[in-house]
């Protein structure tokens, strides 16, 4: 299953939850309205009005998820994921509208005491049912919303959890109205209205940030930059850009690598980084990595030498059998010795070059200067994006660098000797 198919399935799962929640909310709103009218409970009628507002919000969310689940087309090559974000924005507006209506209703009841003669059994029972129904609706919406990273479903879940408090307050209001206690009913409704307004404002603000392509996840941005930097061959990472599209994220970034790296190898490096991001993080719809040649970068070079004598050290004729290696840092025309490495594998008979590479590769090498190199060592270094230049035996390190700056050193594009020749040499040795 491709990431696109998985994303579509997630959206359809969210759409099914919206349909289920819409049906349950509609039934609950009708029950509140009928009971409130029949038993002359204005606060229950107001709560029914609030539930109809929730129904509109859920319907908007479902419509947004339905649009987002449509397949990508020539007209919409990035999909319609932002339709879900637009639905979140609409939901925020509807929540604010519902909050204003509840606030108005609370203010109107602030100085009014309802004249109830009989104990309100049915209104109280309906409010109690509404508490449990709101809990189960909210729990399911939040569970699926977090699973598929749907902002509109999570917004609906937050509103449903507030409905629990609203229904409890309505229940208290019904009982307080029966007891003819003033002020409390209106004050409670006003408090709930303010919470609803805050929730609606938060949803509107988040949706606007997403539609304006704001970076809402700086921690993820830093993690991705660090993870890409770990890839051997990456010389630098430009700032990662994260674009939210509905429940999914789209990643873009630029990486720098060796200017001499072949085009197909640069694509391989980008593909590895893209695959790593797609498999490591959830809710990523696409990753685009642009590869550029590194500029003004400090290069790390290694040269097999006969002795330790600074830049006057002489080049050894064979990479694996050199007694020492000099590691250089090259910045423009400046060369400095970073370290010397003593070949601890000289007493061994097989695959000395391979063992040396495994020991020194941690230095994130860019260049190797040598006169000859075996097949396995050659391909290990090339797979780690190391450029290999051919130099004459017994040249000094200083002379090698002068030839390198003057572009007088040819690249080694094939191993000096095959694996069979290396094995034969080891047996004879």
C-alpha positions in Angstrom: 0.0 0.0 0.0 1.4 3.4 -1.0 1.5 6.4 1.4 -1.2 8.0 -0.7 -3.5 5.0 -0.4 -2.9 4.9 3.4 -3.7 8.6 3.7 -7.0 8.1 1.8 -8.0 5.2 4.0 -7.3 7.3 7.1 -9.5 10.1 5.7 -12.3 7.7 5.0 -12.1 6.3 8.5 -12.5 9.9 9.8 -15.4 10.4 7.5 -17.2 7.3 8.9 -16.8 8.7 12.5 -18.2 12.0 11.3 -21.3 10.3 9.9 -21.8 8.3 13.1 -21.3 11.4 15.3 -23.6 13.5 13.2 -26.4 10.9 13.5 -26.0 10.6 17.3 -25.9 14.4 17.7 -29.0 14.9 15.5 -30.9 12.4 17.6 -29.8 14.0 20.8 -30.6 17.6 19.6 -34.1 16.5 18.5 -34.7 14.8 21.9 -33.6 18.0 23.8 -35.7 20.2 21.6 -38.9 18.1 21.9 -38.5 17.6 25.7 -37.7 21.3 26.3 -40.8 22.4 24.3 -43.2 19.9 25.8 -42.0 20.4 29.4 -41.5 24.2 29.0 -37.7 24.0 29.8 -36.1 27.0 28.1 -32.6 26.0 29.2 -33.0 22.6 27.5 -34.3 24.3 24.3 -31.2 26.5 24.4 -29.0 23.4 24.8 -30.8 21.8 21.8 -29.9 24.9 19.8 -26.3 24.4 20.9 -26.4 20.8 19.8 -27.7 21.8 16.3 -24.6 24.0 16.1 -22.5 21.0 16.9 -24.3 19.1 14.2 -23.3 21.8 11.7 -19.7 21.7 12.8 -19.6 17.9 12.5 -21.2 18.1 9.0 -18.6 20.7 8.0 -15.8 18.4 9.3 -17.3 15.4 7.4 -17.5 17.4 4.2 -13.9 18.5 4.6 -12.7 15.0 5.1 -14.7 13.8 2.1 -13.1 16.4 -0.1 -9.7 15.6 1.3 -10.1 11.9 0.6 -10.6 12.6 -3.2 -7.7 11.3 -5.3 -5.1 13.7 -6.5 -5.8 15.1 -10.0 -4.2 17.1 -12.7 -6.0 20.2 -11.4 -5.2 19.4 -7.7 -1.8 17.7 -7.9 -1.3 18.1 -4.1 -4.7 16.7 -3.3 -7.5 18.4 -1.4 -6.1 17.9 2.1 -6.5 21.6 3.0 -10.3 21.2 2.6 -10.1 19.5 6.0 -8.3 22.6 7.4 -10.9 24.8 5.8 -13.5 22.7 7.6 -11.6 23.3 10.9 -11.9 27.0 10.2 -15.6 26.8 9.6 -16.0 24.7 12.7 -14.2 27.4 14.7 -16.7 30.0 13.3 -19.6 27.8 14.2 -18.3 27.2 17.7 -17.9 30.9 18.2 -21.4 31.5 16.9 -22.8 28.9 19.3 -20.8 30.4 22.2 -22.3 33.9 21.5 -25.8 32.4 21.5 -25.1 30.5 24.7 -23.7 33.7 26.2 -26.7 35.7 25.2 -29.0 33.0 26.6 -27.0 33.0 29.9 -27.3 36.8 30.2 -31.0 36.7 29.6 -31.4 34.1 32.4 -29.1 35.9 34.8 -31.9 37.7 36.6 -34.8 35.4 35.8 -36.0 32.6 38.0 -38.1 30.0 36.2 -41.5 29.2 37.8 -41.6 25.3 37.8 -44.3 23.6 39.8 -43.4 19.9 39.3 -40.1 18.2 39.5 -38.6 18.2 36.0 -38.1 14.4 35.6 -38.0 14.2 31.8 -35.8 17.3 31.3 -33.3 16.1 33.9 -33.3 12.6 32.4 -32.6 14.0 28.9 -29.7 16.2 30.3 -28.3 13.1 32.0 -28.5 11.1 28.8 -26.8 14.0 27.0 -23.8 13.8 29.4 -23.1 10.2 28.6 -23.8 10.6 24.9 -21.4 13.6 24.7 -18.7 11.5 26.5 -18.8 8.6 24.1 -19.0 10.9 21.0 -16.0 12.9 22.2 -14.0 9.8 23.1 -14.5 8.3 19.7 -13.8 11.5 17.8 -10.6 12.2 19.7 -9.4 8.6 19.3 -9.8 8.6 15.6 -8.7 12.3 15.2 -5.4 11.6 16.9 -5.0 8.4 14.9 -5.3 10.1 11.6 -4.0 13.5 12.8 -7.3 15.3 11.8 -7.6 18.8 13.2 -11.3 19.0 12.5 -12.1 15.8 14.3 -10.0 16.8 17.3 -11.8 20.2 17.3 -15.1 18.4 17.3 -13.9 16.2 20.1 -12.9 19.2 22.2 -16.3 20.7 21.6 -18.0 17.4 22.5 -16.0 17.3 25.8 -17.2 20.8 26.5 -20.7 19.5 25.8 -20.3 17.2 28.8 -19.8 20.2 31.0 -22.5 22.1 29.3 -25.0 19.2 29.8 -24.0 19.0 33.5 -24.5 22.7 33.9 -27.9 22.5 32.1 -28.8 19.7 34.5 -27.8 21.8 37.5 -29.6 24.8 35.9 -32.8 22.7 35.6 -32.6 21.7 39.3 -31.7 25.2 40.5 -34.6 26.6 38.5 -36.9 24.1 40.2 -35.5 25.3 43.5 -36.0 29.0 42.4 -32.5 30.0 43.1 -31.6 33.2 41.1 -28.3 34.1 39.4 -26.7 30.7 39.5 -28.3 29.3 36.3 -27.3 32.4 34.2 -23.8 32.6 35.7 -23.1 28.9 34.9 -24.3 29.3 31.3 -22.1 32.5 30.8 -19.1 30.6 32.1 -19.6 27.7 29.7 -20.2 30.2 26.9 -16.8 31.8 27.5 -15.1 28.4 27.4 -16.8 27.7 24.1 -15.7 31.1 22.7 -12.1 30.3 23.7 -12.2 26.9 22.0 -13.7 28.4 18.8 -11.0 31.1 18.7 -8.2 28.6 19.1 -9.6 26.5 16.1 -9.9 29.6 13.9 -6.4 30.7 14.7 -4.8 27.3 14.1 -6.6 26.8 10.8 -5.5 30.3 9.7 -1.9 29.4 10.5 -2.1 26.2 8.5 -3.7 27.9 5.5 -0.9 30.5 5.6 1.8 27.6 5.7 3.1 28.6 9.1 5.6 26.2 10.8 3.6 24.6 13.6 6.1 21.9 14.5 9.7 23.3 15.1 10.7 20.2 17.1 9.9 17.9 14.1 11.8 20.4 11.9 14.9 20.1 14.1 14.7 16.3 14.3 14.5 16.0 10.5 17.5 18.3 10.0 19.5 16.3 12.5 18.5 12.9 11.0 19.4 14.0 7.4 22.8 15.4 8.6 23.7 11.9 9.8 23.7 10.5 6.3 27.2 9.9 5.0 27.7 12.2 2.0 25.6 15.1 3.2 27.8 18.1 3.7 25.1 20.5 4.9 21.3 20.8 5.4 19.4 24.0 4.6 16.5 24.8 6.7 13.8 22.1 6.5 10.3 23.5 5.6 7.2 21.8 6.8 3.9 22.6 5.2 0.7 21.3 6.9 -2.1 20.2 4.5 -5.1 19.0 6.5 -4.0 16.0 8.6 -0.8 15.5 6.6 2.6 17.2 6.4 4.7 17.9 3.3 8.4 18.2 3.8 10.9 20.2 1.6 14.6 20.8 2.2 17.9 21.3 0.5 21.0 19.3 1.2 24.6 19.9 0.1 26.9 17.2 -1.1 30.3 16.9 -2.9 30.4 18.9 -6.1 32.1 15.9 -7.9 29.4 13.5 -6.9 27.7 11.9 -9.9 24.1 12.9 -10.6 22.7 9.4 -10.1 24.5 9.1 -6.7 23.1 12.5 -5.6 19.6 11.1 -6.5 20.4 8.0 -4.5 21.4 10.1 -1.5 18.2 12.2 -1.7 16.1 9.0 -2.1 17.6 7.5 1.0 16.9 10.6 3.0 13.3 10.8 1.7 12.6 7.1 2.5 14.1 7.6 6.0 11.7 10.5 6.7 8.7 8.8 5.3 9.2 5.6 7.3 10.3 7.3 10.6 7.5 9.9 11.0 3.7 9.4 10.7 1.3 11.6 8.6 3.9 12.6 6.1 2.3 12.7 2.6 5.4 13.7 0.6 9.1 14.6 1.0 11.0 16.6 -1.6 14.8 17.0 -1.2 16.8 19.1 -3.5 20.5 18.4 -3.8 23.1 21.1 -4.4 26.9 21.1 -4.6 28.5 22.2 -1.3 30.1 25.6 -1.4 32.9 26.9 0.9 32.9 23.6 2.6 35.8 22.1 4.7 36.9 18.9 3.1 38.4 15.9 4.9 41.2 14.1 3.0 43.3 11.0 3.8 46.6 9.9 2.3 48.5 6.6 3.0 52.2 7.5 3.9 55.5 5.9 4.7 56.3 8.0 7.7 55.1 10.7 10.1 56.8 13.9 9.0 54.0 16.5 8.7 53.4 17.7 5.1 56.7 16.3 4.1 55.5 12.7 4.7 55.9 10.5 1.6 53.0 8.8 -0.1 52.9 5.0 0.2 52.3 3.0 -2.9 49.5 0.7 -1.6 46.4 1.9 0.4 45.9 -1.1 2.6 49.5 -1.8 3.4 50.6 1.7 4.3 52.0 1.9 7.8 50.4 5.3 8.5 47.7 7.6 7.2 47.6 11.3 7.4 44.2 13.0 7.7 43.9 16.5 6.4 41.4 19.3 6.7 41.2 21.4 3.5 39.5 24.8 3.5 40.0 26.6 0.2 43.8 26.8 -0.2 44.5 26.2 3.5 45.6 22.7 4.5 46.0 21.6 8.1 46.9 18.2 9.6 43.9 16.9 11.6 45.4 13.6 12.7 47.7 10.7 12.0 46.4 7.1 12.0 48.7 4.1 12.6 47.7 1.0 10.5 47.1 -1.6 13.2 46.1 -4.3 10.7 49.5 -4.7 8.9 50.1 -8.1 10.6 46.9 -9.5 9.3 46.8 -11.2 5.9 43.3 -10.6 4.5 41.2 -7.6 3.6 43.5 -5.1 5.3 42.2 -2.2 3.3 38.6 -3.0 4.3 39.5 -3.0 8.0 41.3 0.3 7.6 38.3 1.9 6.0 36.0 0.7 8.7 38.3 2.3 11.3 38.7 5.7 9.6 35.3 6.1 7.9 34.0 7.8 11.1 36.1 10.9 10.0 33.5 11.5 7.3 36.1 11.5 4.5 35.7 13.4 1.3 38.9 12.7 -0.5 41.5 9.9 -0.8 44.9 10.3 -2.5 46.7 7.1 -3.3 48.6 5.4 -6.2 46.5 2.1 -6.2 43.6 0.6 -4.4 41.9 -2.8 -4.3 38.4 -3.6 -5.6 36.6 -4.0 -2.2 38.2 -0.9 -0.7 37.5 1.1 -3.9 33.7 0.3 -3.8 33.4 0.8 -0.1 34.8 4.3 -0.4 32.7 5.1 -3.4 29.6 3.9 -1.6 30.5 6.4 1.1 30.8 9.2 -1.4 34.6 9.5 -1.2 36.4 10.8 -4.3 39.7 8.9 -5.0 42.6 10.7 -6.8 45.6 9.0 -8.3 49.0 10.2 -7.1 52.6 9.0 -7.7 54.3 6.9 -5.1 56.8 8.8 -2.8 55.5 12.3 -3.5 55.3 14.4 -0.4 51.9 15.4 1.0 52.7 19.0 0.2 53.4 18.1 -3.4 50.1 16.1 -3.6 48.2 19.1 -2.4 49.9 21.4 -4.9 48.9 19.1 -7.7 45.4 18.9 -6.4 45.0 22.7 -6.4 46.4 22.8 -9.9 43.9 20.1 -11.0 46.7 17.9 -12.1 45.4 14.7 -10.4 43.2 12.3 -12.3 40.2 10.7 -10.6 40.4 6.9 -10.0 37.3 5.5 -11.6 38.0 1.8 -11.3 40.0 -0.3 -8.8 43.7 -0.8 -9.5 43.4 -4.6 -9.1 40.6 -7.1 -8.8 39.6 -9.1 -5.8 41.2 -12.2 -7.3 44.5 -10.4 -7.7 44.3 -9.1 -4.1 43.7 -12.6 -2.8 46.5 -14.1 -4.9 48.9 -11.4 -3.6 47.8 -12.2 0.0 48.5 -15.9 -0.5 51.9 -15.3 -2.0 52.7 -12.8 0.8 
